[in-house]
Amino acid sequence: MSVHCNTVLYPVKDVDQAKAMFAALFGVAPHVDSAYYVGFSVDGNEIGLIPNGHDQGMSGPEPYYDVEDIAATLGALEALGAVVIQRPTDVAAGLLVAKVKDIDGNLIGLKQLPVNA
């Protein structure tokens, strides 16, 4: 089984300020710049800014791990005591995401790429 962490999402209150700060940090402009998501592609990693993410319950950065079978991985984590925060949800053209909280309260995001990707 191959698992990779290549996505981190940050909740931001002032998207313009955060966008400028991350653009200065990475030296590139965002490749996605919308009202609900600003994304930077950095060395094969996706760094996302979530405007008003705090209002959606985000309390800090959230890592997302690519998994081959999101349902099986979610089941295994639940069996070990993780609490499901978000069941697998199709967020764009077959891209599935889910989120759990481990027994220490840490958020773990799961991401399954579309079958045809």
C-alpha positions, 0 to 999 in steps of 0.5 A: 500500500502506498500512502503519500502526504502531498496536500496541506490546507490552511484556513485563512481569514484574510485571503488576500493577505494570505495569498500574498504571503504564500506567494512570497514564500513559494515564489509563484502565483497560485494556480487556482484562485477562486472565492472558495479555494486558493491553491499553490503547486509547489514541487508536486505538493498542493498547498491550499488556502481555505477562505473562512476555513475557521467558520467551517471548523478548521482550527489549523493546517490539515494534512491530506494523505493520498490513499488507494482505497478511501473506504478501506482506509477509513474503516481501518482508522475507525476500527482503531478509534478514529472518529469520522469528521467527514465521510468520503465526499466527491469534491470534484470529478471523482476526487474523494476526500474524508477526514477523521480525528485520531484518539489525540484529537489530530485531524487526518485527511484522506484523499482518493484520486479519481479512478481514471486519474 
